């Protein structure tokens, strides 16, 4: 029967489910017969008065019949149906599943089906694999952020960067995959962080880099996420990994437990971390968004853009819903010290803005929109335009977007 442990044939994998379930059913039936023989007549029969053993047999009978027989028979049908849907509906987004259990370039449905069997048979509840919801691979990662947003926003799971021409991999996990993955594209992080993977991307860019997303069910716990990350870290040869740590979640500051995080959310709101990109350190932990609104005078839209889109606040501070491994050092400061630091940064930003070019902009079709702008960036944000394009229309006879006349104020 060695073929069943290496084959990717769907029928043979289904046979594994059937054999395992039948074997479990035979054991459960034996326990059932023993229970009934013991209860067939008054007094002691076969267990010599060992009441604890009798209770154990009853519990074992229930667990084996429900989880190891009925559950596996249902899992066989459910997995085939789910994989059929993934294959037909989403296969355009999936090309190949990473080498699993010794396979070489296995197709997703068969390899995932085999992984599901072994994880289901070994722990019945399925571990992290049983909670896998979607699999995606994205080529040209840097230029396909819209796909990452579509697949991974507010999703938890594991991401793998694969450098195709060098056989290098980086494995990571997150409770917000979109925010976490896009943080690798930010120049402020690439140029200042010390992690090996970021130094690589800062030097070579994202050419020939493929991204694989393994998205877990929304009900999956942080432990499920870390277990799946650990699986892939252990799978790839260490010489081919850009990872430094072999233990997921390791570092100077670990994420809060899910129980503590949920408790704080109920009591105070959304917990998030504040990092200083100049010093590459964790400097403050906010108990809630409201604490930030009240003390650093940040607009809720600006804060959401920083948390969910990866923008820097005042071109210096990074806010994240979870610890960032690339900034592994802690230098926690008080709230008053944070307020002072942000105030100083605001003055720095204003001093930079004093050198900006002031514009007077006229709207030919609607003169009521005529106004002055303190900088090109301010006007670009106002019209949602590109600064480089706007510069080419300054003091030009040609109108920007056919209606804006832009004049530089000396």
C-alpha positions in Angstrom: 0.0 0.0 0.0 3.0 2.3 -0.3 1.3 4.0 -3.3 -1.2 5.6 -0.9 1.4 7.6 1.0 3.1 9.1 -2.0 0.4 9.2 -4.7 -1.4 12.4 -5.7 -4.2 10.6 -7.4 -7.5 11.8 -6.0 -9.0 8.3 -5.9 -6.1 6.9 -4.0 -6.1 9.7 -1.5 -9.9 9.2 -1.1 -9.1 5.5 -0.4 -6.9 6.6 2.5 -9.8 8.4 4.0 -12.0 5.3 3.6 -9.4 2.8 5.0 -8.7 5.0 8.0 -12.4 5.5 8.7 -13.2 1.8 8.4 -10.3 0.9 10.7 -11.5 3.4 13.3 -15.0 2.1 12.9 -13.8 -1.4 13.7 -12.1 -0.3 16.9 -15.1 1.8 17.9 -17.4 -1.1 17.3 -15.3 -3.4 19.4 -15.6 -0.9 22.3 -19.4 -0.8 21.7 -19.6 -4.6 21.9 -17.6 -4.6 25.1 -19.8 -2.0 26.7 -23.0 -3.9 25.8 -21.6 -7.2 27.0 -20.7 -5.6 30.4 -24.3 -4.2 30.7 -26.0 -7.4 29.4 -26.4 -8.8 32.9 -26.4 -7.5 36.5 -23.1 -7.4 38.4 -19.5 -7.6 37.1 -18.8 -9.2 33.8 -15.5 -8.6 32.0 -13.9 -5.5 33.6 -13.4 -6.9 37.1 -15.1 -3.9 38.7 -12.7 -1.4 37.2 -15.2 1.5 36.9 -12.6 4.0 35.7 -11.7 1.7 32.7 -15.4 1.4 31.9 -15.8 5.2 31.8 -12.6 5.4 29.6 -14.0 2.9 27.1 -17.3 4.8 26.8 -15.5 8.1 26.2 -13.1 6.4 23.7 -15.9 4.8 21.9 -17.7 8.2 21.4 -14.5 10.0 20.3 -13.4 7.3 17.8 -16.8 6.9 16.2 -17.6 10.6 15.9 -14.2 12.1 15.1 -12.2 9.3 13.5 -14.9 7.6 11.5 -17.9 9.9 10.9 -15.7 13.0 10.6 -13.2 11.4 8.2 -16.0 10.1 6.0 -17.6 13.5 5.8 -14.2 15.1 5.3 -13.6 12.9 2.3 -16.7 14.2 0.7 -16.2 17.8 1.8 -12.6 18.0 0.7 -13.4 16.6 -2.7 -16.2 19.1 -3.1 -14.1 22.1 -1.8 -11.1 21.2 -4.0 -13.4 20.7 -7.0 -14.7 24.3 -6.5 -11.2 25.7 -6.0 -9.9 23.9 -9.1 -12.7 25.1 -11.3 -13.4 28.6 -9.9 -10.0 29.8 -8.7 -7.4 27.8 -10.6 -6.7 30.8 -12.9 -5.2 32.4 -9.9 -3.2 29.4 -8.8 -0.4 27.8 -10.8 1.4 25.4 -8.6 1.5 24.4 -4.9 4.9 24.5 -3.2 6.6 21.1 -2.8 4.7 19.4 -0.1 5.5 16.1 1.5 8.3 15.4 -1.0 6.3 16.2 -4.1 7.9 18.0 -7.0 5.7 20.8 -8.5 2.4 19.0 -7.4 -0.9 20.4 -8.7 -2.8 22.2 -6.0 -5.9 20.1 -5.7 -4.1 16.7 -5.2 -1.3 18.0 -3.0 -3.7 20.0 -0.8 -6.0 17.0 -0.7 -3.2 14.8 0.6 -2.1 17.4 3.1 -5.7 17.6 4.3 -5.8 13.8 4.8 -2.6 13.6 6.9 -3.5 16.6 9.0 -7.1 15.4 9.5 -6.0 11.8 10.3 -3.3 12.9 12.7 -5.3 15.5 14.7 -8.8 15.2 13.3 -9.6 18.9 13.9 -7.2 19.5 11.0 -4.6 21.8 12.5 -4.0 24.9 10.4 -4.4 23.1 7.1 -8.0 22.2 7.8 -8.6 25.9 8.2 -7.0 26.9 4.9 -9.5 29.1 3.0 -7.8 30.2 -0.1 -4.5 29.8 -2.0 -3.2 32.5 -4.4 0.0 33.2 -6.3 0.8 36.6 -7.7 3.5 37.3 -10.2 5.0 40.7 -10.6 4.3 41.3 -7.0 5.3 45.0 -6.8 3.0 46.0 -9.7 0.0 43.9 -8.6 -1.0 45.5 -5.3 -4.6 45.7 -6.3 -4.6 41.9 -6.5 -3.0 41.7 -3.0 -5.7 44.1 -1.8 -8.5 42.0 -3.3 -7.2 38.8 -1.9 -5.6 39.7 1.4 -7.1 42.8 3.0 -8.0 42.1 6.7 -7.2 38.4 6.1 -4.9 36.3 8.3 -2.4 33.7 7.1 1.0 33.1 5.6 2.9 34.9 2.8 5.9 33.6 0.9 8.1 35.7 -1.3 9.9 33.5 -3.9 12.9 34.9 -5.9 12.4 32.8 -9.0 15.9 33.0 -10.6 17.8 32.5 -7.4 15.7 29.8 -5.6 15.4 32.1 -2.5 12.3 32.2 -0.2 11.1 34.4 2.6 8.2 33.1 4.8 6.1 35.3 7.1 2.7 35.5 8.6 0.2 38.2 9.6 -3.3 38.9 10.9 -3.6 41.6 8.2 -1.8 40.2 5.1 -2.3 43.2 2.8 -0.9 45.7 5.2 2.0 43.4 6.1 3.0 42.5 2.6 2.8 46.1 1.3 5.1 47.3 4.1 7.9 45.5 2.2 7.3 47.9 -0.8 7.8 51.1 1.3 11.2 52.8 0.7 11.2 54.1 4.3 11.3 50.5 5.6 13.6 49.1 2.9 16.2 51.8 3.4 16.2 51.8 7.2 15.5 48.3 8.4 18.3 45.8 9.0 16.6 42.5 8.2 18.2 40.3 5.6 15.1 40.1 3.4 14.7 43.9 3.4 18.3 44.5 2.6 17.9 42.0 -0.4 14.8 43.8 -1.7 16.4 47.2 -1.2 19.4 46.1 -3.3 17.8 44.0 -6.0 14.2 45.2 -6.0 11.2 42.9 -6.7 12.0 41.7 -10.2 11.2 38.0 -10.7 9.6 37.9 -7.3 6.5 35.8 -6.9 4.2 36.1 -3.9 2.2 33.1 -2.5 -0.7 33.8 -0.1 -2.1 31.1 2.1 -5.1 32.6 3.7 -6.7 31.0 6.8 -10.3 31.0 7.8 -11.4 34.1 9.8 -11.9 31.8 12.8 -8.3 30.6 12.8 -6.3 31.6 15.9 -2.9 33.2 16.0 -1.5 29.8 16.9 -2.9 28.4 13.7 -1.1 31.2 11.8 2.2 30.6 13.5 2.0 26.8 13.1 1.5 27.2 9.3 4.4 29.7 9.1 6.5 27.2 11.1 5.6 24.4 8.7 6.9 26.4 5.7 10.0 27.7 7.5 10.9 24.1 8.3 10.1 22.8 4.8 12.5 25.0 2.8 16.3 24.4 3.2 17.9 27.0 5.5 20.4 28.0 2.8 17.5 29.0 0.6 15.7 31.1 3.2 16.0 34.9 3.7 14.6 34.3 7.2 16.9 34.8 10.1 14.6 33.4 12.9 13.5 29.8 12.6 10.8 30.3 15.3 7.7 32.3 14.2 6.9 35.3 16.4 10.4 35.4 17.9 12.0 38.7 18.7 12.5 41.2 21.4 8.7 41.9 21.6 6.1 39.2 21.0 2.5 39.9 19.9 -0.1 40.0 22.6 -2.0 36.9 23.2 -5.4 36.7 21.4 -7.2 36.6 24.7 -5.5 39.8 26.0 -6.0 41.5 22.6 -9.7 40.7 22.6 -10.1 41.9 26.2 -8.4 45.2 25.4 -10.5 45.7 22.3 -13.7 45.2 24.3 -12.6 47.5 27.1 -10.7 50.2 25.2 -10.8 49.6 21.4 -8.2 48.7 18.7 -4.7 48.3 20.0 -1.9 49.3 17.7 1.9 49.9 17.7 3.8 53.1 17.0 7.3 52.8 15.4 10.0 55.5 14.8 11.5 54.8 11.4 14.5 57.1 12.1 15.6 54.9 15.0 14.0 51.7 13.9 12.4 51.1 17.3 9.0 50.5 18.9 8.3 53.7 20.8 4.7 53.4 22.0 1.7 51.1 22.2 -1.7 52.7 21.8 -4.6 51.1 23.8 -7.1 52.5 21.3 -7.6 54.7 18.3 -9.4 57.2 20.5 -6.3 57.6 22.6 -4.5 58.7 19.5 -7.3 61.0 18.4 -7.3 62.8 21.8 -3.5 63.1 22.4 -1.7 63.5 19.1 -4.5 65.2 17.1 -4.5 62.8 14.2 -7.5 62.6 11.9 -9.3 59.3 11.8 -8.8 59.0 8.0 -5.1 59.7 8.3 -4.8 57.0 11.1 -6.7 54.5 9.0 -4.5 55.1 6.0 -1.4 54.6 8.2 -2.8 51.4 9.8 -4.3 49.7 6.7 -2.5 51.3 3.7 1.0 51.4 5.2 1.5 55.2 5.0 4.0 56.9 7.3 2.6 59.6 9.6 4.5 62.9 9.2 7.0 61.0 7.0 8.5 59.3 10.1 6.1 57.3 12.3 4.7 54.0 11.3 1.5 52.6 12.9 0.8 48.9 12.8 -1.8 46.5 14.2 0.8 44.0 15.0 4.5 44.0 15.9 6.9 44.5 13.0 9.8 42.0 13.0 12.0 44.3 11.0 12.0 46.8 13.8 12.9 44.5 16.6 14.2 47.0 19.2 12.1 48.6 21.9 12.6 52.1 23.3 9.2 52.8 24.8 8.5 56.4 25.8 5.7 58.0 27.8 2.7 59.6 26.2 3.9 63.1 27.0 7.3 62.3 25.4 5.5 61.0 22.3 3.4 64.2 22.1 6.6 66.3 22.3 8.3 64.1 19.6 5.4 64.4 17.2 5.1 68.2 17.9 8.8 68.6 16.9 8.3 66.5 13.8 5.4 68.8 12.8 7.6 71.8 13.1 10.2 70.0 10.9 7.5 69.3 8.3 6.4 72.9 8.3 10.0 74.2 7.9 10.2 72.0 4.8 6.9 73.3 3.5 8.2 76.9 3.8 10.4 76.2 0.8 7.6 74.9 -1.2 6.3 76.7 -4.3 3.0 78.6 -3.9 0.6 78.4 -6.7 -2.5 80.4 -7.8 -4.9 78.1 -9.7 -7.7 79.2 -11.8 -10.6 77.0 -12.9 -11.7 78.3 -16.4 -15.1 76.6 -16.2 -15.9 77.5 -12.6 -14.2 80.7 -11.3 -15.5 80.1 -7.8 -12.9 77.3 -7.5 -10.0 79.7 -8.0 -7.6 79.7 -5.0 -4.1 79.7 -3.8 -2.2 76.6 -2.8 0.9 76.5 -0.5 2.6 73.8 -2.5 2.3 71.6 -5.6 1.6 68.7 -3.3 -1.3 70.5 -1.7 -2.9 71.1 -5.2 -2.1 67.5 -6.2 -4.0 66.2 -3.2 -6.8 68.5 -3.9 -7.4 67.3 -7.5 -6.0 63.8 -7.0 -3.3 64.4 -9.6 0.4 63.6 -10.2 2.9 66.2 -9.0 5.3 65.6 -11.8 2.5 66.2 -14.4 1.3 69.3 -12.6 4.8 70.8 -12.6 4.8 70.7 -16.4 1.7 72.9 -16.5 3.0 75.7 -14.2 3.1 79.1 -16.1 2.1 77.2 -19.3 -0.5 78.3 -21.8 -1.9 74.8 -21.9 -4.6 74.0 -19.3 -4.2 71.2 -16.8 -7.0 68.7 -17.4 -8.4 71.2 -19.9 -9.7 73.5 -17.1 -7.0 74.5 -14.6 -4.6 77.4 -15.3 -1.6 77.1 -12.9 0.5 80.2 -12.1 3.6 80.2 -9.8 3.5 82.9 -7.1 7.0 84.4 -6.6 
